[in-house]
Amino acid sequence: MRAPGKAPTVVAPSRAGSLDLVGGELAWDFTNTSSARGSPAHQEHLRDFDTLMQWVEHARVMPPSDCAHIRAALSHHPRRARRVFDRAIELRELIWMIGTALAEQRPLPARLLDLLSAAHAENLRHAEMRMRLGSYIFVFDPRRDILAAILGPITLSALTLLMEKDLLRTRRCAGQECGWLFFDTTKNNRRRWCEMRVCGNRAKVRAIRERQRGRMG
């Protein structure tokens, strides 16, 4: 029963299956399934196992046939599906803490790196190496292990980024209600926004309005 005079809380629908994939790395796109953390504008797009799988298919973490296999395998096992979802959120927040530290150019706590390494090692136990386009890659088959099939490519993306990429190019969007992580590929390494047409334009409009208010005041 709602308190008298209190408006009902309106929850925006999840956009897990349609979010812009602008992180430049699978690991960063995964963290970007949550926006504006810690603010009244916070939006959580991964809300349950179904929305997790919507994003997995949208981000092409695995082929659609593998996504269909996972959905079918867990369709009558809600508790197992919930455990998969909970583990996915734990990994997402771990990678977000790592990415935020990189964006703020803070030293990475060894504890976070150890947790990521342990997660990757666990996923690799269920991976196979197969030849693709002249080189070997890790393949995570959901028929061997569902959790590893979902999280394995993400932990691999995060570790590859840490070991092979210029860490100073990890950025956090300056948008007031965003905070998304992205890998800056611009020549001058000065990209500020996850997307100029979204957060960049919002900032411009906000600045114009503030100048107008200043002149009127």
C-alpha positions as CSV (number, residue, x, y, z in Angstrom):
1,M,0.0,0.0,0.0
2,R,1.4,3.4,-1.0
3,A,1.6,6.2,1.4
4,P,-1.1,8.9,0.8
5,G,0.1,11.7,-1.5
6,K,3.3,9.8,-2.5
7,A,3.8,9.3,-6.2
8,P,4.6,5.7,-7.4
9,T,8.3,5.1,-8.2
10,V,8.7,4.8,-12.0
11,V,11.5,2.5,-13.0
12,A,12.8,3.0,-16.5
13,P,12.9,-0.2,-18.6
14,S,16.2,-2.0,-19.0
15,R,18.1,-1.2,-22.2
16,A,20.4,-4.2,-21.8
17,G,19.7,-5.4,-25.3
18,S,20.2,-2.0,-26.9
19,L,22.9,-0.1,-25.0
20,D,25.5,1.7,-27.1
21,L,28.7,-0.3,-27.1
22,V,31.2,2.5,-27.0
23,G,33.7,1.2,-24.4
24,G,36.1,0.1,-27.0
25,E,36.7,-3.1,-25.0
26,L,34.2,-5.9,-24.0
27,A,35.2,-5.5,-20.4
28,W,34.4,-1.8,-20.4
29,D,31.1,-2.3,-22.2
30,F,30.2,-4.8,-19.5
31,T,30.7,-2.2,-16.8
32,N,28.6,0.2,-18.8
33,T,25.5,-1.8,-18.1
34,S,25.2,0.4,-15.0
35,S,25.1,4.2,-15.3
36,A,25.6,7.1,-12.9
37,R,26.5,4.9,-10.0
38,G,26.0,6.5,-6.6
39,S,23.7,9.3,-7.9
40,P,19.9,9.8,-8.0
41,A,20.1,9.2,-11.7
42,H,21.5,5.7,-11.3
43,Q,20.3,3.2,-13.9
44,E,20.8,-0.5,-13.6
45,H,20.3,-2.4,-16.9
46,L,21.2,-5.9,-15.6
47,R,18.4,-6.7,-13.3
48,D,18.1,-10.5,-13.6
49,F,19.3,-13.4,-15.6
50,D,17.1,-12.5,-18.6
51,T,18.5,-9.0,-18.9
52,L,22.0,-10.4,-18.5
53,M,21.4,-12.7,-21.5
54,Q,19.9,-9.8,-23.5
55,W,23.2,-8.0,-23.1
56,V,25.4,-11.1,-23.7
57,E,23.6,-11.5,-27.1
58,H,23.6,-7.8,-27.9
59,A,27.4,-7.5,-27.2
60,R,28.1,-10.7,-29.1
61,V,29.9,-12.3,-26.2
62,M,29.0,-15.6,-27.9
63,P,27.0,-16.8,-30.9
64,P,23.2,-16.6,-30.8
65,S,23.0,-20.4,-30.9
66,D,25.1,-20.6,-27.6
67,C,22.8,-18.0,-26.0
68,A,19.8,-20.1,-27.0
69,H,21.4,-23.2,-25.5
70,I,22.0,-21.4,-22.2
71,R,18.4,-20.0,-22.0
72,A,17.0,-23.5,-22.7
73,A,19.4,-25.2,-20.2
74,L,18.4,-22.8,-17.4
75,S,14.8,-22.2,-18.3
76,H,13.6,-24.5,-15.5
77,H,16.4,-23.9,-13.1
78,P,15.7,-20.4,-11.6
79,R,18.1,-20.8,-8.7
80,R,21.0,-21.8,-10.9
81,A,20.2,-18.9,-13.3
82,R,20.2,-16.5,-10.3
83,R,23.6,-17.8,-9.2
84,V,25.0,-17.2,-12.7
85,F,23.5,-13.6,-12.6
86,D,25.0,-12.9,-9.1
87,R,28.4,-14.1,-10.2
88,A,28.2,-11.9,-13.3
89,I,27.4,-8.8,-11.3
90,E,30.3,-9.5,-8.9
91,L,32.6,-9.7,-11.8
92,R,31.2,-6.5,-13.3
93,E,31.7,-4.5,-10.2
94,L,35.3,-5.9,-9.8
95,I,36.1,-4.8,-13.3
96,W,34.5,-1.4,-12.7
97,M,36.6,-0.8,-9.7
98,I,39.7,-1.7,-11.7
99,G,38.6,0.6,-14.6
100,T,37.8,3.5,-12.3
101,A,41.2,3.3,-10.7
102,L,42.9,3.3,-14.1
103,A,40.8,6.3,-15.3
104,E,41.7,8.2,-12.1
105,Q,45.4,7.1,-12.5
106,R,45.4,5.5,-9.1
107,P,47.5,2.4,-8.3
108,L,45.6,-0.8,-8.7
109,P,45.2,-2.7,-5.4
110,A,46.8,-6.1,-5.6
111,R,43.6,-7.6,-4.1
112,L,41.6,-6.6,-7.2
113,L,44.2,-8.0,-9.6
114,D,44.2,-11.2,-7.6
115,L,40.5,-11.5,-7.8
116,L,40.5,-10.9,-11.5
117,S,43.3,-13.4,-12.1
118,A,41.5,-16.0,-10.0
119,A,38.2,-15.5,-12.0
120,H,40.1,-15.9,-15.2
121,A,41.9,-19.0,-14.1
122,E,38.6,-20.6,-13.1
123,N,37.1,-19.8,-16.5
124,L,40.1,-21.1,-18.4
125,R,39.6,-24.5,-16.7
126,H,36.6,-24.9,-19.0
127,A,38.1,-23.4,-22.2
128,E,39.4,-25.0,-25.3
129,M,42.0,-23.6,-27.7
130,R,41.0,-23.7,-31.3
131,M,42.5,-22.4,-34.6
132,R,40.7,-19.4,-36.0
133,L,42.0,-17.4,-39.0
134,G,45.6,-18.6,-38.6
135,S,46.0,-18.4,-34.8
136,Y,44.7,-20.0,-31.7
137,I,42.1,-18.5,-29.5
138,F,40.3,-19.6,-26.3
139,V,36.8,-20.9,-26.9
140,F,34.3,-21.0,-24.1
141,D,31.6,-23.6,-24.9
142,P,28.4,-23.4,-22.8
143,R,28.0,-27.1,-23.2
144,R,31.1,-27.5,-21.0
145,D,30.3,-24.7,-18.5
146,I,27.7,-22.0,-18.7
147,L,29.2,-19.6,-16.3
148,A,32.6,-19.7,-18.0
149,A,31.0,-19.3,-21.4
150,I,29.4,-16.0,-20.2
151,L,32.2,-14.6,-18.1
152,G,35.3,-16.1,-19.8
153,P,35.4,-13.7,-22.7
154,I,34.9,-10.8,-20.3
155,T,37.7,-11.7,-17.9
156,L,40.0,-12.4,-21.0
157,S,39.1,-8.9,-22.3
158,A,40.0,-7.3,-19.0
159,L,43.3,-9.1,-18.6
160,T,44.3,-8.5,-22.2
161,L,43.6,-4.8,-21.7
162,L,45.7,-4.7,-18.5
163,M,48.6,-6.5,-20.1
164,E,48.7,-5.2,-23.7
165,K,47.1,-1.8,-23.9
166,D,48.1,1.7,-22.9
167,L,46.4,2.0,-19.5
168,L,46.5,5.8,-19.6
169,R,43.9,5.7,-22.4
170,T,41.3,4.3,-20.1
171,R,38.8,7.1,-19.5
172,R,35.6,7.7,-17.5
173,C,32.9,9.8,-19.2
174,A,32.7,13.3,-17.8
175,G,28.9,13.3,-18.3
176,Q,27.1,14.5,-15.2
177,E,24.8,11.4,-15.2
178,C,27.0,8.9,-16.9
179,G,30.4,7.7,-15.7
180,W,30.8,5.1,-18.4
181,L,34.3,3.7,-19.0
182,F,35.9,3.7,-22.4
183,F,39.2,3.2,-24.2
184,D,40.4,6.4,-25.8
185,T,41.7,5.8,-29.3
186,T,41.9,9.5,-30.3
187,K,45.3,10.7,-31.5
188,N,45.6,13.4,-28.8
189,N,44.3,11.1,-26.1
190,R,41.8,13.8,-24.9
191,R,38.4,12.3,-25.4
192,R,36.1,13.3,-22.6
193,W,32.7,11.7,-23.4
194,C,31.5,8.2,-24.0
195,E,29.6,9.7,-27.0
196,M,29.8,13.3,-28.1
197,R,26.3,13.2,-29.5
198,V,24.9,12.2,-26.1
199,C,26.9,13.3,-23.1
200,G,28.9,15.9,-25.0
201,N,25.8,17.6,-26.3
202,R,24.1,17.5,-22.9
203,A,27.1,19.2,-21.4
204,K,27.0,21.9,-24.1
205,V,23.3,22.6,-23.6
206,R,23.9,22.7,-19.8
207,A,26.7,25.2,-20.2
208,I,24.6,27.4,-22.6
209,R,21.8,27.5,-20.1
210,E,24.1,28.4,-17.2
211,R,25.5,31.3,-19.3
212,Q,22.0,32.5,-20.1
213,R,21.0,32.4,-16.4
214,G,24.2,34.3,-15.6
215,R,23.4,37.1,-18.0
216,M,19.8,37.3,-16.7
217,G,21.0,37.4,-13.1
